[in-house]
Amino acid sequence: MKINTKPMDHRIDKTARLAGGYGPYVAKQGAEALLRRSVLACLLWEKNAYEDGGSVADNIKSLIPRVEPEKVFDIAIEARNKQKLRHVPLFIAREMARLESHKYLVGKLLPEVIKRADELTEFMALYWQDGKQPISKQVKVGLSKAFDRFDEYQFAKYNRNEAIKLRDVLFMVHPDPGQKADLFKRLADNELATPDTWEVALSAGKDKKESWTRLIEENKIGALAFLRKLRNMEQAGVNRATIQKGFDSINPRWLLPLNYFAAARKAPGWEREIESLMLNGFSQAPKLPGYTIFIVDVSGSMGSNISLKSTFDRLDAAMAMALIASETCEHISIYATAGNDGTRIHATTKIKPRRGFALCEEIENAKGHLGGGGIFTRQCLEYIKEQEPEMPDRIIIFSDSQDCDYPDRQIPNPFGEKNYIVDVSSNSRGINYQELWTAEISGWSEHFLEYIFACEGLDLQDIER
């Protein structure tokens, strides 16, 4: 028997392989890291390229008991506030409520993740998904506190005729009325004042041009609704100067880069103004110092939609993040990479340094000639290292981590001073091998650069000054 064998690489887990069993062995990771992976890029119960939505939800459910309650709490908060995910934080709260070890935090978690009035009813729909049951004390505490954050306008806007109504939740949890006794009575009696929203104004049969004009002039239309309805405003004949006033007055704080993309696709006549709004927002952001190499995975699996209802795919999300990086990094080079699954050879190219939507077009065009196969992370990094005359301060790879290289080849060898993998997928396993990457960042939030600032010990306030 041979004894002097090659030592085992303890960074890999040979029980599973990437890319649906086609690629390299997965990275060995702890329960907390795996939970973060599944949660922060998650749209519950929706299929992705290699895993069905039900298995993603089951994976999250199985991981929560294995992670410290405070860590689960923090991940749920991050999913809501940073990733702007609505459903998965509610799902986490529901699963925590089942566990003796975790339920004590539910009363604190719910008011932190419920930011729209209809999420009160959405949570109860989740709570009773497996059949009606008594509402636990911590759930009542959390929902009761959440009621306090909404006013009459918000209740009326989301007071829908659904199986579980807002008044039903009100009766179940009995929130402390405090200064809102009269408001809660109107909600209970279905006597809320009709909200002055664009939906109500337009459904009332009034002149659409007059309605849109009034809503813009009175600043009663939110940033997201404004961008989504630009084409409707055009078709209604709203004065161009009035629409421009809307651009000047909206607060884009909660807008994602993909919201700008969607608006430009639907209202191409306003692309310049949309792009200007987006770039002006980035111009206020602090710059990440030094030299950054940003690598965009344009492989076939990046064509998977980010959600069933979305018109955007993972590559759109990757291009949005590349756009942000190009505006907020002091010096940057951007590469696109894919390859050929048959030969298992990478194809990588450097992207022209353009700005805004033009940069996204360059990346999209590169996809066409780089092949529709998977990403070959090791080969890609070796190629870029040969092209670069200097060591970068950091390398950022934006990918779904579903590498297609041979399983017996060495794992990737990133060569930056710092090295990050930003994983857009909710696949349960990836390539975050121990001691290889500075950090794995899950999801496609524009806040990924803030995380990098923190990892590198950079003070945002000092840089802004």
QUIZI-V633643 format. One line per field, one symbol per residue. ss: DSSP state (H for helix, E for strand, - for the rest). psi: psi as a letter, one per 30 degrees, with the letter a starting at -180 (. if undefined). Layout:
ss=???
psi=???
This chain:
ss=-----------EEEEEEHHHH---EEE---HHHHHHHHHH------------HHHHHHHHHHHH----HHHHHHHHHHHHH-----HHHHHHHHHHHH----HHHHHHHHHHH----HHHHHHHHHH---------HHHHHHHHHHH----HHHHHH--------HHHHHHHH----HHHHHHHHHHH---------HHHHHH----HHHHHHHHHH-----HHHHHH-HHHHHHH---HHHHHHHHHH-------HHHHHHHHHH-HHHHHHHHHHHHHHHH----EEEEEEEEEE--HHHH-E-------EHHHHHHHHHHHHHHHEEEEEEEEEEEE----EEEEEE-----HHHHHHHHHHHHHHH----E-HHHHHHHHHHH------EEEEEE---E--------------EEEEEE---------------EEEE-----HHHHHHHH----HHHHH-
psi=kkeilkkkjgfljgflllhggealklkklleeeeeeeeefgkjkgkkaefkleeeeeeeeefeeffkkeeeeeeeeeeeeeefhkeeeeeeeeeeeffkefffffefeeefffjfkeffeeeeeeeegegkklkkleeeeeeeeeeeffkaeeeeeegililejleeeeefefikjebggeeeeeeeeghgkkkkileeeeeffglkeeeeeeeeeeghgkleeeeefgeeeeeffgkkeeeeeeeeffljgegklefeeeeeeeeiffgeeeeeeeeeeefffklkjlakkkkkkjglefffkkflefkgkaeeeeeeeeeeeeffgkekkkkkkkbajfefhkljklkkkillbfeeeeeeeeeeegflgaakieeeeeeeeeffkflklflkjkjlggikglkfgllllikglekkkjjjflgkflbgikkgekelkkklhkfgeeeeeeeeggkjeeeee.
